Amino acid sequence: MKKIFMIALAILISVAFVTTVFAQAPKDAPKPAAAADKPAVDKPAKAEKAAKPAKAKAKAFTGEVVNADAAAFVAKDKKGEMTFDVSGVKGYKAEGYKAGDKVVVKYSEKDGKMMASAITKAKAPAKKEAPKKEMKKEDKPAATPPAPPAKK
């Protein structure tokens, strides 16, 4: 029984070590002997296409202004503060924003920076005033004479 257990254990350990060796092998390993036997033929270099950076998706951020200046725009929401680079925003004037203003910032992430493309003030929801109910003469309570004083 001990011999069977030892053989099974040896097979299990060898399988464990062999799989880790295969996992560490490089994916683009050169072919050993077959590639070395063939003479190297220089192929004309193909023109490599310039890798186009993936277009950054435009995102929107809604929050309150913390600070606005000519170089950066800082706004915060429930999750925290974000700083935006405003160099690409057309018509941006820092004087138009004050702390506490609600804003919507459209931005994209480029080279680790948040590049704003548009900043607009969020419209505050209009407060609807309850209609005042006017009392008509008929709705007014009738004037009653005061009650006579109670007798003792």
Contacts in CASP RR format, 6 or more apart in sequence:
PFRMAT RR
TARGET T0000
AUTHOR 0000-0000-0000
METHOD contacts of the structure
MODEL  1
MKKIFMIALAILISVAFVTTVFAQAPKDAPKPAAAADKPAVDKPAKAEKA
AKPAKAKAKAFTGEVVNADAAAFVAKDKKGEMTFDVSGVKGYKAEGYKAG
DKVVVKYSEKDGKMMASAITKAKAPAKKEAPKKEMKKEDKPAATPPAPPA
KK
56 108 0 8 1.000
56 109 0 8 1.000
56 110 0 8 1.000
57 108 0 8 1.000
58 106 0 8 1.000
58 107 0 8 1.000
58 108 0 8 1.000
58 117 0 8 1.000
59 106 0 8 1.000
59 107 0 8 1.000
59 108 0 8 1.000
59 109 0 8 1.000
60 104 0 8 1.000
60 105 0 8 1.000
60 106 0 8 1.000
60 107 0 8 1.000
61 75 0 8 1.000
61 77 0 8 1.000
61 82 0 8 1.000
61 84 0 8 1.000
61 104 0 8 1.000
61 105 0 8 1.000
61 107 0 8 1.000
62 77 0 8 1.000
62 102 0 8 1.000
62 103 0 8 1.000
62 104 0 8 1.000
62 105 0 8 1.000
62 122 0 8 1.000
63 75 0 8 1.000
63 76 0 8 1.000
63 77 0 8 1.000
63 102 0 8 1.000
63 103 0 8 1.000
63 104 0 8 1.000
63 122 0 8 1.000
64 75 0 8 1.000
64 76 0 8 1.000
64 77 0 8 1.000
64 99 0 8 1.000
64 100 0 8 1.000
64 101 0 8 1.000
64 102 0 8 1.000
64 103 0 8 1.000
65 73 0 8 1.000
65 74 0 8 1.000
65 75 0 8 1.000
65 97 0 8 1.000
65 98 0 8 1.000
65 99 0 8 1.000
65 100 0 8 1.000
65 101 0 8 1.000
65 103 0 8 1.000
66 74 0 8 1.000
66 75 0 8 1.000
66 76 0 8 1.000
66 81 0 8 1.000
66 99 0 8 1.000
66 100 0 8 1.000
67 73 0 8 1.000
67 74 0 8 1.000
67 99 0 8 1.000
68 74 0 8 1.000
68 94 0 8 1.000
68 96 0 8 1.000
68 97 0 8 1.000
68 98 0 8 1.000
69 94 0 8 1.000
70 86 0 8 1.000
70 94 0 8 1.000
71 85 0 8 1.000
71 86 0 8 1.000
71 87 0 8 1.000
72 83 0 8 1.000
72 84 0 8 1.000
72 85 0 8 1.000
72 86 0 8 1.000
73 83 0 8 1.000
73 84 0 8 1.000
73 86 0 8 1.000
73 92 0 8 1.000
73 94 0 8 1.000
73 97 0 8 1.000
73 105 0 8 1.000
73 116 0 8 1.000
73 119 0 8 1.000
74 81 0 8 1.000
74 82 0 8 1.000
74 83 0 8 1.000
74 84 0 8 1.000
75 81 0 8 1.000
75 82 0 8 1.000
75 84 0 8 1.000
75 103 0 8 1.000
75 105 0 8 1.000
76 82 0 8 1.000
82 105 0 8 1.000
82 114 0 8 1.000
83 114 0 8 1.000
84 105 0 8 1.000
84 107 0 8 1.000
84 114 0 8 1.000
84 115 0 8 1.000
84 116 0 8 1.000
84 119 0 8 1.000
85 113 0 8 1.000
85 114 0 8 1.000
85 115 0 8 1.000
85 116 0 8 1.000
86 92 0 8 1.000
86 116 0 8 1.000
86 119 0 8 1.000
87 115 0 8 1.000
88 115 0 8 1.000
88 116 0 8 1.000
88 117 0 8 1.000
89 116 0 8 1.000
89 117 0 8 1.000
89 118 0 8 1.000
89 119 0 8 1.000
92 116 0 8 1.000
92 119 0 8 1.000
97 103 0 8 1.000
97 119 0 8 1.000
97 121 0 8 1.000
101 121 0 8 1.000
102 121 0 8 1.000
102 122 0 8 1.000
102 124 0 8 1.000
103 119 0 8 1.000
103 120 0 8 1.000
103 121 0 8 1.000
103 122 0 8 1.000
104 119 0 8 1.000
104 120 0 8 1.000
104 121 0 8 1.000
104 122 0 8 1.000
105 116 0 8 1.000
105 118 0 8 1.000
105 119 0 8 1.000
106 116 0 8 1.000
106 117 0 8 1.000
106 118 0 8 1.000
106 119 0 8 1.000
107 114 0 8 1.000
107 115 0 8 1.000
107 116 0 8 1.000
107 117 0 8 1.000
108 114 0 8 1.000
108 115 0 8 1.000
108 117 0 8 1.000
109 115 0 8 1.000
END
